Amino acid sequence: MNFKEELKQKTARAEQVIASFLPKEEGFAKHMAEAMNYSMRAGGKRLRPVFMAEMYELLGGTGEVIRPFMAAMEMIHTHSLIHDDLPALDNDEYRRGKKTTHVVFGESAAILAGDALLNYAYETAFRAFDLAKGEKELRRTARALEILGEKTGIKGMLGGQGADVENDGKPLSKDMLDFIYENKTSALIEASLMIGAVLAGTEDMVKIEKIGSCIGLAFQIQDDILDVTSSREELGKPVGSDAKNNKTTYVTLEGIEKAGEEVKRRTEMAIELLDDLPGEKEFLKELFLSLCTRRK
């Protein structure tokens, strides 16, 4: 099987898992569930749950305990996108090729849908306890929840978003930009790989976390490049939004050529670290490389 076909199958599997955990659109909270599900069903790469499942299987994990975490991770990621697109932040009208949540449902509904998705993500992750088999897997599930909480909170994604908003439109040092990228983007990728590893029984997280950091930064820098070089039709969201919002990016600091070199360097570093892990790694290697050259 070639990489594209394998990626298609793994993404479809992630889609099925995510769909199985979405809230029902019923009762007095039906409208909120519709807004939550609209964004969750808008498509996307499903990169984080694919990473999580792949690391889990790479390190010998079997069973269903990974499933709630896969869905929870995508809910947290989607929550961040809903809020990023709001008028108070990036004020974008398109995401994943569709109208953004606040455009379709209104600003107040989008704020609440984002909040609800973040909370519902943890409700979903807690369901892993029902699927855990034996004391060891229960302990692994608890550790995975610790990682999920830390990497998505003030020490991770939300901390990075906070720093990003506070410094919006201001000149940034490279250290500050790295902090924002490490937390706003890399933290969820780190968490995805680490949760997959923890649930598979791996205890040494240093190397796994570093792989996620490298790939997360490479992914975000490539996003900076695409914001300058791509089109809305190709990217699925408005281009030029960084310039519109006077944002400091790797492109504005280093230029497109050096930014591209940094994407390559960090991707190669992630692959070197991945080579030290056991198991069949070709798919993950190809996925890392594809992110380095993606056009959307």
C-alpha positions in Angstrom: 0.0 0.0 0.0 1.4 3.5 -0.9 1.6 6.3 1.7 -1.4 8.3 0.3 -3.7 5.3 0.4 -2.5 4.4 3.9 -3.0 8.0 5.1 -6.5 8.0 3.6 -7.4 4.8 5.5 -6.0 6.0 8.8 -7.7 9.4 8.5 -11.0 7.6 7.7 -10.6 5.5 10.8 -10.0 8.7 12.9 -13.1 10.2 11.3 -15.2 7.2 12.4 -13.8 7.3 15.9 -14.5 11.0 16.2 -18.1 10.7 14.8 -18.9 8.0 17.4 -18.3 10.4 20.3 -20.0 13.5 19.0 -22.9 14.9 21.1 -26.5 14.2 20.1 -28.4 17.1 18.6 -31.5 16.9 20.8 -33.3 18.6 23.6 -33.0 22.3 24.7 -29.2 22.2 24.0 -29.8 21.0 20.4 -28.6 24.3 18.8 -25.3 24.2 20.8 -24.7 20.6 19.8 -25.4 21.6 16.2 -22.7 24.3 16.4 -20.3 22.0 18.0 -20.8 19.3 15.4 -20.7 21.7 12.5 -17.1 22.5 13.3 -16.2 18.9 14.2 -17.6 17.7 10.8 -15.9 20.3 8.8 -13.2 17.9 7.9 -9.5 18.6 8.2 -6.4 16.5 8.4 -7.3 14.7 11.7 -3.5 14.9 12.2 -3.5 14.7 15.9 -5.7 11.6 16.4 -3.8 9.9 13.5 -0.5 10.7 15.3 -1.9 9.3 18.6 -3.2 6.1 17.1 0.0 5.5 15.1 2.3 6.0 18.1 0.1 3.7 20.2 0.3 0.9 17.7 4.0 1.5 16.9 4.8 0.9 20.6 2.7 -2.2 20.8 -0.7 -0.8 22.0 -3.8 -2.8 21.3 -7.4 -2.3 22.4 -10.1 0.4 22.5 -8.7 2.7 25.3 -7.1 5.0 22.8 -10.4 5.8 21.0 -11.9 8.4 23.5 -8.5 10.2 23.6 -8.4 10.4 19.8 -11.9 12.1 19.8 -11.1 14.3 22.7 -7.9 15.6 21.1 -9.7 16.6 17.9 -12.4 18.3 20.0 -9.8 20.4 21.9 -8.1 21.3 18.6 -11.4 22.3 17.0 -12.4 24.3 20.0 -9.2 26.3 19.5 -10.0 26.9 15.9 -13.5 28.2 16.6 -12.1 30.7 19.1 -9.1 31.7 16.8 -11.6 32.6 14.0 -13.7 34.9 16.2 -13.9 38.6 15.4 -12.0 39.4 18.7 -9.1 37.3 17.5 -8.3 36.6 13.8 -11.7 37.5 12.5 -11.6 34.8 9.7 -14.7 33.8 7.7 -13.4 30.5 6.3 -11.9 27.4 7.9 -11.3 24.1 6.2 -13.0 25.4 3.1 -16.3 26.2 5.0 -17.8 29.3 6.6 -16.5 29.6 10.2 -18.7 28.8 13.2 -19.4 32.4 14.2 -20.4 33.3 10.6 -23.0 30.5 10.5 -24.3 30.4 14.1 -23.4 33.9 15.4 -20.6 35.1 17.6 -22.2 34.2 21.0 -23.1 30.7 19.9 -19.5 30.2 18.5 -18.0 31.2 21.9 -20.2 28.8 23.8 -19.7 26.0 21.2 -15.9 26.4 21.6 -16.3 26.3 25.4 -18.6 23.3 25.2 -16.2 21.4 23.0 -13.3 21.9 25.4 -15.4 20.6 28.3 -16.9 17.8 26.3 -13.4 16.7 25.3 -12.7 15.9 28.9 -16.0 14.2 29.4 -15.1 12.0 26.4 -11.5 11.3 27.6 -12.9 10.1 31.0 -14.8 7.4 29.2 -11.4 5.7 28.6 -11.6 4.4 32.2 -14.6 2.2 31.2 -12.5 0.7 28.4 -9.3 0.2 30.5 -8.5 -3.4 31.3 -6.7 -4.1 34.5 -4.8 -2.0 37.0 -1.9 -1.1 34.6 -4.2 0.2 31.9 -6.2 2.2 34.5 -2.9 3.9 35.7 -1.9 4.6 32.1 -5.3 6.2 31.4 -4.9 8.4 34.5 -1.4 9.5 33.3 -2.7 10.2 29.8 -5.4 12.5 31.3 -2.6 14.3 33.2 -0.8 14.9 29.9 -4.0 16.0 28.2 -4.8 18.5 30.9 -1.2 19.9 31.1 -0.6 20.2 27.4 -4.0 21.9 26.7 -4.0 24.4 29.6 -1.9 27.4 30.7 1.3 25.3 30.5 0.5 24.4 26.9 -2.0 25.4 24.2 -4.0 28.0 26.1 -0.8 29.6 27.5 0.5 29.9 24.0 -2.7 31.4 22.7 -2.7 33.8 25.6 0.8 35.0 24.8 -0.2 35.3 21.1 -3.2 37.4 21.8 -1.4 39.6 24.3 1.4 40.4 21.8 -1.0 40.7 18.8 0.4 43.3 16.3 3.6 43.8 18.4 7.1 43.1 17.2 8.2 39.8 18.7 11.6 38.3 19.5 12.4 34.9 18.2 12.4 33.5 21.7 8.8 34.8 22.2 7.7 33.5 18.9 9.2 30.1 19.7 7.3 30.1 23.0 4.0 30.8 21.3 4.6 28.2 18.6 5.8 25.6 21.1 2.7 26.0 23.2 -0.1 27.1 20.8 0.7 24.5 18.1 3.3 22.0 19.3 1.7 21.2 22.6 -1.3 19.3 21.1 1.0 17.3 18.8 3.3 16.5 21.7 0.3 15.4 23.7 -1.1 13.3 20.9 2.2 11.3 20.6 2.8 11.2 24.3 -0.7 9.9 25.1 -0.3 7.2 22.4 3.0 6.2 24.0 1.7 6.2 27.6 -1.3 4.1 26.8 0.9 1.6 25.0 3.0 1.3 28.2 6.0 3.5 27.5 7.3 5.5 30.5 10.2 7.5 29.0 8.5 10.6 27.5 11.5 12.8 26.8 12.2 11.6 23.3 8.5 11.3 22.4 7.9 14.9 23.6 10.9 16.2 21.6 9.6 14.5 18.4 6.2 16.3 18.9 8.0 19.6 19.6 10.0 19.4 16.3 7.0 18.4 14.2 4.8 21.0 15.8 7.2 23.8 15.1 7.9 22.6 11.6 4.1 22.4 11.0 3.5 25.9 12.2 6.4 27.5 10.3 5.1 25.8 7.1 1.7 27.3 7.9 3.5 30.7 8.0 4.9 30.0 4.6 1.6 28.9 3.2 -0.1 32.1 4.5 2.1 34.0 2.1 2.4 31.6 -0.9 -0.9 29.7 -1.1 -4.4 30.6 -2.1 -7.7 30.4 -0.2 -9.0 27.7 -2.5 -5.9 25.6 -1.9 -5.5 26.3 1.8 -9.2 26.2 2.7 -9.0 29.4 4.8 -8.0 33.0 4.0 -4.4 33.7 3.1 -2.6 36.8 4.1 -4.3 36.9 7.5 -0.9 37.2 9.3 -0.1 40.4 7.4 -3.6 41.7 7.8 -3.3 41.3 11.6 0.3 42.5 11.7 1.6 39.3 13.1 5.2 38.4 13.6 5.9 35.0 12.0 9.0 33.0 11.0 8.5 34.5 7.5 8.6 38.1 8.7 11.5 37.4 11.0 13.7 35.2 8.8 12.3 35.3 5.2 10.7 32.5 3.3 13.9 30.8 2.4 15.3 30.5 5.9 11.8 29.6 7.2 11.8 26.7 4.7 15.2 25.6 5.9 14.0 25.6 9.5 11.0 23.4 8.5 13.4 20.9 6.9 15.8 21.0 9.8 13.2 20.3 12.5 11.5 17.6 10.4 14.8 15.8 9.9 15.5 16.0 13.7 12.1 14.5 14.4 12.8 11.6 12.0 16.2 11.0 13.6 14.6 10.7 17.0 11.9 8.5 15.6 14.5 6.1 14.3 15.5 5.3 17.9 12.1 3.9 18.7 11.1 0.2 18.1 8.5 -0.9 15.6 7.6 -0.1 12.0 8.1 3.6 11.5 7.8 4.1 7.7 4.3 5.6 7.8 5.2 8.1 10.5 8.3 9.1 8.6 6.4 9.7 5.4 3.8 11.7 7.3 6.4 13.9 8.9 8.0 14.5 5.5 4.6 15.2 3.9 4.0 18.0 6.4 7.3 19.6 5.4 6.1 20.0 1.8 2.3 20.3 2.2 0.4 23.0 0.3 -2.7 23.0 2.5 
